[in-house]
Amino acid sequence: WIPKTERTRSCHPPVFLFANMAAATTPVGHQASKTSPPGAAFDLSQPPVIEGFTPLPRPREEGFKDKFIRKTKENPFVPIGCLGTAGALTYGLIAFKHGKTRQSQLSMRARIFAQGFTVVAILVGVAATALKPRY
């Protein structure tokens, strides 16, 4: 309860009223504890300790090379399609530079086919991964 003389027109009372209210809620003869109870301090560098739960060990971090090799083994058609796309594009640009318009057009069509192959390979890989049973 706040006396009528200390009330303000704003919806938030001044800060000094909160201090008075906190001091008034402490029972007589007891000191307000200013330290947190033991075990309440959190160490953010360690995972939380939960009784009855044993976490799995963290897997080793995977570098770019290891991840690339693993993904290539999982779905080898995606890198093949990417290499085919890059090859057709390179050949088509070289043919265009030399003025061979027919070869340039054919290689651009081959590039579109290779891109479509790559997209289908990605979709098949995603579907296969989604349908694979988890252990």
N, C-alpha and C positions, 0 to 999 in steps of 0.2 A: 504494500500500500504506500502511496506517495502522498504526502500532505498537499493540500490544495495550493499552498504558497510555492511549492517546488515544481509544480506542473508547468510544462511549456506548451506552446501552441503547436509545435511540430510533433510528428508522430514518433520521433526517436528522442528518448530522454537523454540529458547530458551524460557524459562518461562518468562523472563523479558519483552519480546516482547508482550506477552499476557497482562501483567499488563499495559503496555503503550497503547495498543490498547483499553483496557477496559476504561482507563481514558480518552481516546480521544473520546469515543462514548457518554460520558455524555454531555448533552447540557450545554452551558455556562450559569452560573447563577443558575443552579440547582445542588443540592447535590445528590450524588448517595445514594439511600436508602440502609442501611446495615441491616435493620430489615425486616422480612417477613410481608406481609399485615395481618391484623387481620382475623382470621378464616382459615389461611393457615396452622397453626400448627396442627398436627395430634395427637390425643390421642389414642394410640394403645390399651388401655385397654377398650375402648368403641367402639361400632359399629359406622360406619359413619352415619351422619345425611343426609338423602335424603328427599327433600321436596315432600310431597304427598305420601310418602311410610311409612307404619306402619308395622314393622316386627312382626312376630308371637312370642309369648313368647317362650323361650327356654324350651324344655321338661326336666324333672328331669333326672339326670344321672342314668343309670340303672346298678346295681351291677351284679356280676356274678350269684348269686342265682336267682335274678329276671329275668335275661336274660335266664338262663337255664330253669326256669319254663315256661316262655313265649314260648321259642322255642319248649319245649316238648309238650305244648298244641297245637302249630301250626302243628307239625308233630310228633305224638307219636310213629310212627314205627321206627324212627331212634334210639332212646335210647333202644327200645326193641331189635332191631337187634344188637346193640353194646353189650348189656348184653348177648344175645344169643351167639355171637362170643366169648366173654370173657369166658363164662361158658363152651362152647365146647372146647376151647383151654385149659382151666384149667383141665377139666376132661381128655382130651387126654394126657396131660403131666403127670398127676398122673397115668393114666393107663400105659403109656410108662415106667414110673419109676418102676412100679410093675411088668413089663414084660408081660402085657396083650396086645399083639400086635394086636389082632383082634379088641378089644375095642378101642385101640389107633387109628387104621386106620379108624374105623367108626366115631370116634369123630372128627378126622381131616377132614373127608368128611362133617360132620355136620357143622364144623367151616367154611368151604368154602361156604356151602349153606347159613349160617347166614351172612357171609360177602357179598354175592351176594344180599341177601334180604336187607341188610343195604344200599348198593349202589343204588338199585332200589328205596328204600324209599327216599333217598336223591334226586334222580332225579325227582321223582314224586312231592316231596315237592318244589323243585325249579320251576318245571313247573307250579304247582298250584299257587305259589307266583307270578310268571310272568304273569299269566292269571287273577289274582285277580284284580278287578277294584280299582283304587285309588280314594280316596275321597278328 
